[in-house]
């Protein structure tokens, strides 16, 4: 999908971070450098841009293409700062599993996203007897650029993100749940990245997708970009609220992990977020959902009815996965900024795209890239 101008019209594409030499860490990315490098993970977007004040959407992540309710995946949750609304989190914490698509959207669209998940799940073949479903919905508040009170997103609209979810390349920037978001005072959005471990480290893949809408003092590979560009939290000792906001992070892996170790993995995404300069302020909701697609640990009907013989990765094999999650999260956030376009929306508010030419000059000045 082409990038967009201030009103959502087609505009020249912007590069991803790695295309400009910004490549965090030491581990290699997967072929797509996306969460969909984890086999069978699917991502779909629906973007709604209307008039002068609607800039919003939804993004769906499906752990696999089968019946998620019947073939649940183990999962864990981490919360950096909990000023947010994440539907379904307590059941994930309690049971350690996900049984529906994960949908990301804006704050006031959460109930309708849950309806979209419920309607879709109830209609899946094999779920005729389902009477208790745990829809998983994450949100960030896009109220700066989007008139959230109009609540234009319906369950039917949001459902399109689930029904169009697919494997392959993932659209980033001003799209889906990232259409109206703002990050570090610049335009934020959807970003994704992945890391692949060599056979000596287990041969597994970790992929991350973020919906960035948070604040702090932007750092890129340790370079104080926000400070150098004069756009940062507490500038001139005045709190302008630029550290407020939230981020949703979704971590996928094909490593056969228990829900306990998936929770540990989720916390490493928080470490990756902190590398970018997040303040995790009082009004920030910093949430991570991590899941494993490995069939060896999938919660199938047969395993739920009897004793489950699961083959899980031991604790001593976790450290490379931790590193992968940190690196992929950091790069996914950079991608959400690099790919995002300038947007003007609600009340005439404008979120300017990160000025990539200035960023590139700074990275060279600090010796981070050639």
Number of C-alpha atoms within 10 A of each C-alpha: 9 14 20 22 17 16 18 21 10 12 12 10 13 19 13 23 21 16 9 15 13 18 22 20 15 10 17 17 22 19 13 15 23 25 34 31 27 29 18 18 22 24 27 22 30 23 23 20 18 14 9 16 22 25 32 31 28 31 27 29 24 22 27 21 13 12 16 21 22 20 21 23 26 27 28 28 25 23 18 19 18 17 18 21 16 23 20 18 24 12 14 20 17 10 12 21 24 30 23 26 29 24 29 31 31 27 20 20 25 25 15 20 32 25 17 23 25 20 14 17 22 17 11 14 9 12 14 10 7 12 7 8 16 20 24 24 27 32 27 30 27 27 22 20 26 27 19 22 10 10 15 17 24 14 20 14 18 30 27 18 25 25 13 14 21 21 19 17 16 22 19 30 31 32 32 28 33 33 34 37 36 34 29 28 25 27 30 36 31 32 33 32 30 31 31 25 19 13 8 6 13 15 11 18 24 34 31 34 30 32 35 32 32 30 28 25 23 28 19 23 20 14 19 18 22 22 14 14 14 11 17 25 24 14 14 9 7 8 12 12 15 22 25 26 27 30 31 25 29 25 30 29 31 22 24 23 27 25 24 15 21 28 22 17 32 28 23 23 30 25 19 24 27 19 19 25 21 26 20 24 21 12 17 24 27 26 28 28 28 30 29 29 23 20 15 16 24 23 21 17 12 11 14 12 8 8 8 13 9 15 13 14 15 11 10 7 11 18 12 16 22 20 21 29 31 26 30 33 34 28 33 31 31 32 28 31 30 26 27 34 31 20 27 24 23 20 12 11 15 17 22 17 24 22 14 16 10 13 19 17 12 19 22 13 12 13 10 16 15 9
